[in-house]
Amino acid sequence: MNFFKRRNYTVVSTEEPVKGAKEPETPKEEAPSVPDGLWLQCRSCKQPVYKRELDEYKICPKCGGYFRMTAWERVEILCDKDSFEQLDADMTSKNPMGYPSYDKIIKKAQEKSGLKDAVLSGTCSIGGFPCVLAIMDSHFMMGSMGSVVGEKLTRAVEYATDKRLPVLIFTTSGGARMQEGILSLMQMAKVSAAIRKHSDEGLLYVDVLTDPTTGGVTASFAMLGDIILAEPNALVGFAGQRVIKNTIKQDLPEGFQTAQFQLEHGFVDKIVERQKLRETIALILKLHPTENGVSE
């Protein structure tokens, strides 16, 4: 329902119409001037939410459902003040497969998200503990994994290995980016190999699954964390439910592919509410110190 739709009403006359008279014109409805983005619809309860009612954690005041956050919004709620320093900030895709209009698609996504591609990476401290942080952003082509996403994640993990720092990755993705074909799929192995080298050095990798984490990201580095956390009700899976159901010809369990379902079946270590992520991650970093990861 459009709560702001202006309605015009016509008074109906009981008099006989005059022969040859023209029918009165039906007044046109005028759309009121409502600023873009002033109201948002909660994906959980489907109710409209006044944008100014949302706090820094972007939680629905009516049902407690989570709105999707941008990478920079997560930096604000996670990192110690002014500690985040970006890595590989200007890396962009060059349309390696010659996909039609891909350059225009990338430009539009950059304008929408404020990012060069679907991941933001850098160094920071959380609760006084230094780490390398990478945050995927669903506002950039649904967080799809292309060659730039894979390269930035690989470089971030390699930097952490070289500096002997823990790695923290927030995943959200619709999967591999089809516009980059096989080069997109290659990133699954590339990032996973970098994480293996990081692990061989005895260093910590913490993964936080957010809504949605699907496709090739789930099938690779999203499930390789030494500790895997997830936000409540996050969609976590590989293929879509409809695809799976049509393939196996069976009804799927209730709550299938939710974070809670993954926790019950051993794919997730802990579900953490968004307001408690910072303190939880700080505690994990404290309990897994390295020579460069101990607070003074």
C-alpha positions as semicolon CSV with decimal commas, in nm:
position;residue;x (nm);y (nm);z (nm)
1;M;0,000;0,000;0,000
2;N;0,123;0,347;-0,085
3;F;0,066;0,552;0,231
4;F;0,154;0,877;0,057
5;K;-0,066;0,847;-0,249
6;R;-0,285;1,152;-0,293
7;R;-0,642;1,064;-0,388
8;N;-0,889;1,294;-0,560
9;Y;-1,263;1,243;-0,523
10;T;-1,541;1,347;-0,763
11;V;-1,890;1,440;-0,636
12;V;-2,150;1,232;-0,819
13;S;-2,453;1,433;-0,940
14;T;-2,809;1,289;-0,929
15;E;-2,930;1,518;-1,209
16;E;-2,993;1,387;-1,562
17;P;-2,700;1,465;-1,794
18;V;-2,762;1,740;-2,048
19;K;-2,787;1,603;-2,401
20;G;-2,470;1,673;-2,599
21;A;-2,279;1,782;-2,292
22;K;-1,919;1,662;-2,259
23;E;-1,831;1,419;-1,987
24;P;-1,622;1,587;-1,717
25;E;-1,257;1,495;-1,732
26;T;-1,137;1,257;-1,464
27;P;-0,885;1,446;-1,252
28;K;-0,534;1,305;-1,272
29;E;-0,376;1,174;-0,955
30;E;-0,078;1,379;-0,847
31;A;0,215;1,199;-0,693
32;P;0,332;1,373;-0,376
33;S;0,693;1,478;-0,348
34;V;0,861;1,220;-0,126
35;P;1,243;1,222;-0,109
36;D;1,408;0,905;-0,243
37;G;1,519;0,662;0,027
38;L;1,313;0,829;0,303
39;W;1,125;0,504;0,367
40;L;1,261;0,151;0,345
41;Q;1,079;-0,180;0,347
42;C;1,194;-0,441;0,597
43;R;1,264;-0,769;0,421
44;S;1,159;-0,963;0,732
45;C;0,824;-0,812;0,832
46;K;0,756;-0,634;0,498
47;Q;0,658;-0,317;0,686
48;P;0,771;0,034;0,586
49;V;1,039;0,179;0,814
50;Y;1,126;0,546;0,835
51;K;1,496;0,560;0,750
52;R;1,577;0,793;1,040
53;E;1,442;0,531;1,284
54;L;1,735;0,302;1,201
55;D;2,038;0,320;1,425
56;E;2,396;0,250;1,325
57;Y;2,328;-0,126;1,329
58;K;2,040;-0,096;1,078
59;I;1,797;-0,316;1,269
60;C;1,422;-0,296;1,206
61;P;1,252;-0,130;1,508
62;K;0,934;-0,329;1,443
63;C;1,054;-0,688;1,413
64;G;1,429;-0,685;1,482
65;G;1,513;-0,793;1,126
66;Y;1,844;-0,689;0,973
67;F;1,878;-0,445;0,687
68;R;2,182;-0,506;0,468
69;M;2,480;-0,289;0,552
70;T;2,739;-0,130;0,326
71;A;3,106;-0,213;0,373
72;W;3,180;0,134;0,510
73;E;2,892;0,109;0,758
74;R;3,047;-0,210;0,893
75;V;3,383;-0,039;0,926
76;E;3,216;0,223;1,145
77;I;3,065;-0,029;1,389
78;L;3,363;-0,268;1,398
79;C;3,694;-0,086;1,381
80;D;3,862;0,128;1,643
81;K;3,821;0,493;1,553
82;D;4,041;0,610;1,262
83;S;4,227;0,277;1,254
84;F;4,109;0,150;0,915
85;E;4,353;0,196;0,627
86;Q;4,241;0,071;0,288
87;L;4,442;-0,168;0,070
88;D;4,427;-0,174;-0,312
89;A;4,169;0,104;-0,314
90;D;4,173;0,178;-0,688
91;M;4,159;-0,172;-0,833
92;T;3,882;-0,208;-1,096
93;S;3,771;-0,466;-1,351
94;K;3,880;-0,427;-1,716
95;N;3,601;-0,639;-1,872
96;P;3,830;-0,938;-1,938
97;M;3,566;-1,136;-2,133
98;G;3,445;-0,847;-2,346
99;Y;3,095;-0,879;-2,202
100;P;2,848;-0,636;-2,371
101;S;2,781;-0,320;-2,166
102;Y;2,987;-0,455;-1,876
103;D;3,170;-0,124;-1,842
104;K;2,835;0,053;-1,797
105;I;2,722;-0,207;-1,543
106;I;3,042;-0,159;-1,341
107;K;3,011;0,220;-1,351
108;K;2,651;0,207;-1,231
109;A;2,746;-0,029;-0,947
110;Q;3,033;0,201;-0,846
111;E;2,799;0,500;-0,830
112;K;2,545;0,305;-0,626
113;S;2,788;0,158;-0,374
114;G;3,069;0,414;-0,356
115;L;3,317;0,128;-0,407
116;K;3,541;0,034;-0,699
117;D;3,427;-0,328;-0,672
118;A;3,235;-0,560;-0,442
119;V;3,488;-0,585;-0,159
120;L;3,658;-0,335;0,072
121;S;3,987;-0,446;0,226
122;G;4,237;-0,291;0,462
123;T;4,414;-0,302;0,795
124;C;4,259;-0,195;1,124
125;S;4,242;-0,267;1,493
126;I;3,940;-0,403;1,679
127;G;3,941;-0,361;2,054
128;G;4,308;-0,271;2,029
129;F;4,403;-0,584;1,834
130;P;4,541;-0,535;1,479
131;C;4,411;-0,744;1,191
132;V;4,344;-0,744;0,819
133;L;3,977;-0,685;0,742
134;A;3,788;-0,753;0,418
135;I;3,417;-0,678;0,380
136;M;3,209;-0,782;0,081
137;D;2,927;-0,545;-0,014
138;S;2,591;-0,661;-0,156
139;H;2,524;-0,311;-0,291
140;F;2,782;-0,376;-0,566
141;M;2,630;-0,626;-0,811
142;M;2,497;-0,830;-0,517
143;G;2,850;-0,888;-0,391
144;S;2,928;-1,107;-0,691
145;M;3,282;-1,244;-0,704
146;G;3,480;-1,134;-1,006
147;S;3,851;-1,114;-1,074
148;V;3,892;-0,792;-0,873
149;V;3,716;-0,936;-0,568
150;G;3,936;-1,245;-0,580
151;E;4,254;-1,045;-0,634
152;K;4,182;-0,802;-0,351
153;L;4,097;-1,084;-0,110
154;T;4,410;-1,277;-0,211
155;R;4,632;-0,971;-0,165
156;A;4,472;-0,898;0,172
157;V;4,538;-1,254;0,295
158;E;4,895;-1,250;0,160
159;Y;4,957;-0,916;0,332
160;A;4,829;-1,068;0,658
161;T;5,059;-1,367;0,612
162;D;5,360;-1,145;0,549
163;K;5,283;-0,923;0,850
164;R;5,171;-1,219;1,065
165;L;4,827;-1,077;1,128
166;P;4,488;-1,245;1,169
167;V;4,238;-1,214;0,883
168;L;3,872;-1,123;0,923
169;I;3,639;-1,156;0,622
170;F;3,271;-1,059;0,610
171;T;3,106;-1,251;0,328
172;T;2,795;-1,157;0,133
173;S;2,754;-1,265;-0,226
174;G;2,522;-1,391;-0,494
175;G;2,809;-1,608;-0,618
176;A;3,058;-1,595;-0,904
177;R;3,015;-1,306;-1,150
178;M;2,891;-1,450;-1,479
179;Q;3,017;-1,151;-1,681
180;E;3,375;-1,268;-1,614
181;G;3,322;-1,635;-1,688
182;I;3,600;-1,876;-1,594
183;L;3,813;-1,591;-1,457
184;S;3,552;-1,547;-1,186
185;L;3,549;-1,918;-1,096
186;M;3,929;-1,917;-1,075
187;Q;3,907;-1,685;-0,775
188;M;3,764;-1,965;-0,561
189;A;4,089;-2,159;-0,582
190;K;4,313;-1,852;-0,570
191;V;4,168;-1,712;-0,248
192;S;4,151;-2,058;-0,090
193;A;4,519;-2,121;-0,168
194;A;4,619;-1,792;-0,004
195;I;4,415;-1,883;0,305
196;R;4,588;-2,223;0,321
197;K;4,932;-2,056;0,323
198;H;4,808;-1,819;0,594
199;S;4,689;-2,118;0,797
200;D;5,018;-2,305;0,747
201;E;5,189;-2,014;0,924
202;G;4,970;-2,080;1,227
203;L;4,767;-1,761;1,177
204;L;4,399;-1,703;1,249
205;Y;4,121;-1,664;0,992
206;V;3,777;-1,559;1,119
207;D;3,485;-1,559;0,877
208;V;3,150;-1,383;0,934
209;L;2,862;-1,499;0,714
210;T;2,605;-1,229;0,639
211;D;2,291;-1,228;0,427
212;P;2,321;-1,368;0,166
213;T;2,632;-1,584;0,134
214;T;2,581;-1,814;-0,163
215;G;2,736;-1,971;-0,472
216;G;3,109;-1,994;-0,529
217;V;3,189;-1,785;-0,221
218;T;3,016;-2,042;0,001
219;A;3,186;-2,323;-0,189
220;S;3,531;-2,182;-0,117
221;F;3,671;-1,931;0,132
222;A;3,344;-1,868;0,322
223;M;3,368;-2,217;0,471
224;L;3,742;-2,219;0,542
225;G;3,748;-2,007;0,855
226;D;3,917;-2,135;1,169
227;I;3,616;-1,979;1,339
228;I;3,296;-1,923;1,141
229;L;3,042;-1,675;1,277
230;A;2,710;-1,576;1,123
231;E;2,449;-1,307;1,169
232;P;2,100;-1,429;1,270
233;N;1,877;-1,548;0,984
234;A;2,147;-1,497;0,721
235;L;2,089;-1,700;0,406
236;V;2,384;-1,938;0,367
237;G;2,400;-2,196;0,090
238;F;2,528;-2,288;-0,254
239;A;2,241;-2,323;-0,502
240;G;1,899;-2,165;-0,452
241;Q;1,626;-2,357;-0,274
242;R;1,407;-2,379;-0,584
243;V;1,694;-2,525;-0,786
244;I;1,769;-2,784;-0,519
245;K;1,405;-2,880;-0,476
246;N;1,354;-2,925;-0,851
247;T;1,675;-3,130;-0,875
248;I;1,618;-3,376;-0,591
249;K;1,237;-3,376;-0,623
250;Q;1,192;-3,353;-0,248
251;D;1,061;-3,096;-0,002
252;L;1,336;-2,918;0,189
253;P;1,356;-2,899;0,570
254;E;1,202;-2,598;0,741
255;G;1,451;-2,314;0,779
256;F;1,684;-2,475;0,524
257;Q;1,988;-2,256;0,443
258;T;1,937;-2,017;0,734
259;A;2,227;-1,946;0,968
260;Q;2,041;-2,129;1,246
261;F;2,008;-2,441;1,028
262;Q;2,381;-2,427;0,945
263;L;2,465;-2,394;1,315
264;E;2,259;-2,704;1,399
265;H;2,439;-2,902;1,129
266;G;2,793;-2,796;1,219
267;F;2,872;-2,551;0,941
268;V;2,874;-2,247;1,170
269;D;3,042;-2,214;1,509
270;K;2,830;-1,937;1,655
271;I;2,550;-1,697;1,561
272;V;2,627;-1,348;1,685
273;E;2,387;-1,054;1,695
274;R;2,510;-0,753;1,504
275;Q;2,540;-0,535;1,816
276;K;2,773;-0,791;1,975
277;L;3,001;-0,861;1,677
278;R;3,267;-0,609;1,774
279;E;3,311;-0,738;2,129
280;T;3,295;-1,102;2,015
281;I;3,562;-1,051;1,748
282;A;3,781;-0,853;1,989
283;L;3,762;-1,143;2,236
284;I;3,855;-1,395;1,965
285;L;4,157;-1,186;1,862
286;K;4,261;-1,158;2,226
287;L;4,244;-1,535;2,273
288;H;4,450;-1,604;1,958
289;P;4,749;-1,369;1,982
290;T;5,043;-1,352;1,743
291;E;5,360;-1,147;1,779
292;N;5,197;-0,868;1,578
293;G;4,845;-0,918;1,707
294;V;4,874;-0,847;2,080
295;S;4,737;-0,529;2,230
296;E;4,989;-0,332;2,429
